[in-house]
Amino acid sequence: MKAQALHGHLDALLLAVLEQGSRHGYAIIEALRARSGGTLDLPTGTIYPALRRLERAGLVASTWSTVNGRERRTYQLTEAGGRALAGERAGWREFSATVGRFLGADEPPTAPA
């Protein structure tokens, strides 16, 4: 799946991954890949700008650490990020239910009487 197909949903996916706990950037990419069964294989050039945008918005926070002599940035969900994720989930349920009425139907709707 291409990053463009996720337009408008990437931030919510990143927040959902971080809901499970702090992760560094590559671990976030791996979590997206694993939870999607390999469908979401997004490049760092897509993920890192989104994480920086979420951090500027106060939805995630980051800290630097050294692991095996390498500097890496670890991201965690903030309280505001948790609230934003709850809102994204509510919006997604409404959106998917509405679109499902059109794309998920096995039979066309009956015409009103």
N, C-alpha and C positions, 0 to 999 in steps of 0.2 A: 504494500500500500504506500502510495506516495504522500509526502508531507502535505501537498496541496489538498489532498482529499480530507485532511484533518483540520482544515482551516476553521477556526472558531472552536475547536475541541482540544487542541494540543495542551493548552494551559490546564484544563480540567484533568486531562490524563496525567500530566506531571504532578499536579496536586494530589491526585489519587495514589500515585506511586509513593510520594513522600508521606502520605498518611500512615503508611506501614512502618515508617521510621526513617532516620537520616540516611542519606546515601551520597556518595560522590557521583560526579557526572556520568562516568562510564557505567557505574552500577545502575543508574537510572535508565540508561539506554538498554542495558541488559534486562532490567525488570520489564520494560515496555515490550521487548522482544519476547521474553518468556511468557508473560501474561497474555500476549496476543497469539501465542502459538507460532511465532515467527512472522506474523503478518506485518507488525510494526517494526521495521528495521530502519530506523531513522538516523541520519548522519549527525555528527557532532555539530555541524553548521546549522542544523535546525534546532537542536536541543539547547545548546548553550546560550544562544541569544534569547530564547524563551525563558530560560532560568534567570538570566539577568533582568529581563523585563518583569518577571514575577517578584524578584528581589526588590527592584525599584518600587514596585507597587506595595511592598510590605507583606506579601503573601507567603514568601519564603525568606529564610535567613541563611547565611552561609558562614562557614569558618574555614580557615586554612589550617592544614596539619601536614606533618611530614610522615610518610609511610615508606619504609624501606629506602630512605634517602630521597624520596620524591615528594615534592609539594603537591598537595591536592586539596581541592575545595569540596567541602561536604555541605550539602543543602538539607535544611529541615523545614517542615511546615510550621508556620506561625499560627497563632490563634486566629488572626484575620484570614489566613489561608484556609483554615478549617471551616470558617464560616462561609468563605467564598466557595469552597468545595461543596458544602451543603446546598448552596444556591444553584451551583452548576448541576448537581444531581437532580434537583427539583425541575430545573429547566429541561434537562435531558429527558426525564420521564414524560413531561408534557409534550416535548417535540417528538419523541419516538412514538408515543401513543397517537399523536395526530397524523404523522406521516404513515404510520402503520395502517391507519384506516384506508389509505390509498394503495400503498405498496405491499402490504401484508395480507390483503384480503384475497381469499381463494375464489370468492364469487363477487361479481359486481353488485353494488348496492341496488336495492329496488327503488324505483321511482316513487316519489311521494304521491299519494292518492288525491 
